[in-house]
Amino acid sequence: MRLNEIDFNDSTPIEGYGPGFFRIGGEVLRGPVITGPTGTKSWGGFDDTDALVALAGQIDVLFVGTGPDVAHLPDDLLATLQEAGVGVEAMASPAACRTYNILLSEGRRIALALIPV
């Protein structure tokens, strides 16, 4: 078997997650978080649209981890993101973390907003 080292360039992949937390860049962050081209920070959840709209023009798609299970995003959040030109894909947080890391390793312009499992 051949193993290849993954290069994430200057971006920070998701290293782990568990009940109520995410490990990103060696730091454990509790509660919802956003990570992407502008760094990693706490997020106010679905009502905190300003932090997501601020990513417009910097990313091609925003992945939203909705917790342990996939859930529909609130209609007002979707409308706000579409108005700002931010492409969005909702999925369960574990799947969002995996997808984010894979696309990040390919050098894609992406960001991730996560609700903990």
HELIX and SHEET records of a PDB file:
HELIX    1   1 THR A   49  VAL A   53  1                                   5    
HELIX    2   2 ASP A   75  ALA A   84  1                                  10    
HELIX    3   3 SER A   93  SER A  105  1                                  13    
SHEET    1   A 3 ILE A  14  GLY A  18  0                                        
SHEET    2   A 3 PHE A  21  ILE A  24 -1                                        
SHEET    3   A 3 GLU A  27  ARG A  30 -1                                        
SHEET    1   B 5 GLY A  39  SER A  42  0                                        
SHEET    2   B 5 VAL A  33  GLY A  36 -1                                        
SHEET    3   B 5 ILE A 110  ILE A 115 -1                                        
SHEET    4   B 5 VAL A  61  THR A  66  1                                        
SHEET    5   B 5 VAL A  88  MET A  91  1                                        
END                                                                             
